[in-house]
Amino acid sequence: MPESKRRKPKNRPQSPQAVDIAAKSKEPSPTWYVALMAGLMVVGVLLVLLRFILQLPQTVLLVGLGAIAAGFLMTTNYR
């Protein structure tokens, strides 16, 4: 019966000291970034609600959803 191949070692996580150094090297997000991120999401929700309450055109809905999506995408870079 043929022998199976040996598994290659997986990439192991870095040591805790290396993780601490990497975490300290990144600066926190500026205040304007947080305000813009939250503002985009709030404005997007308001636009979506206004679209249905006031029977506004479909483009208002799309702009609102785009603003919400942009706010959520900004959260991936938040520190």
C-alpha positions in Angstrom: 0.0 0.0 0.0 1.5 3.4 -0.9 2.4 5.9 1.9 0.5 9.1 2.1 2.3 12.4 1.8 3.4 14.2 4.9 1.5 17.4 5.7 3.3 20.7 5.5 3.4 22.6 8.7 0.8 25.3 8.9 1.7 28.9 9.5 1.7 29.3 13.2 0.6 32.6 14.9 3.3 34.9 15.9 4.6 35.1 19.4 2.7 37.3 21.9 5.6 39.8 21.9 5.5 40.2 18.1 1.7 40.7 18.2 2.1 43.4 21.0 4.7 45.3 18.9 2.5 45.2 15.8 -0.5 46.4 17.8 1.4 49.3 19.3 2.7 50.4 16.0 -0.7 51.3 14.6 -2.1 54.6 15.7 -5.8 55.0 16.7 -8.2 56.4 14.1 -8.6 60.2 14.2 -11.8 61.7 15.5 -12.9 62.9 12.1 -12.8 59.4 10.8 -15.1 58.1 13.5 -17.5 61.0 13.0 -17.6 60.5 9.2 -18.1 56.8 9.6 -21.0 57.2 12.1 -22.4 60.1 10.1 -22.6 58.1 6.9 -24.5 55.3 8.5 -26.9 57.7 10.3 -27.6 59.7 7.1 -28.0 56.5 5.1 -30.7 55.2 7.5 -32.5 58.5 7.5 -32.5 58.6 3.7 -33.9 55.1 3.6 -36.6 55.9 6.1 -37.5 59.2 4.3 -37.8 57.4 1.0 -40.6 55.2 2.3 -42.3 57.8 4.6 -42.4 60.6 2.0 -42.7 58.4 -1.1 -39.5 59.8 -2.6 -37.9 58.4 -5.8 -35.9 55.2 -5.9 -32.6 57.0 -6.2 -32.9 58.3 -2.6 -33.0 54.7 -1.5 -29.9 53.8 -3.5 -28.0 56.8 -2.1 -29.0 55.8 1.4 -28.0 52.2 1.0 -24.7 53.4 -0.5 -24.0 55.7 2.4 -24.7 52.8 4.9 -22.4 50.5 2.9 -19.6 53.2 2.9 -20.0 53.6 6.6 -19.7 49.9 7.2 -16.7 49.6 4.9 -15.0 52.3 6.9 -15.4 50.2 10.0 -13.0 47.7 8.6 -10.1 50.2 8.9 -11.2 51.6 12.3 -8.6 51.2 15.1 
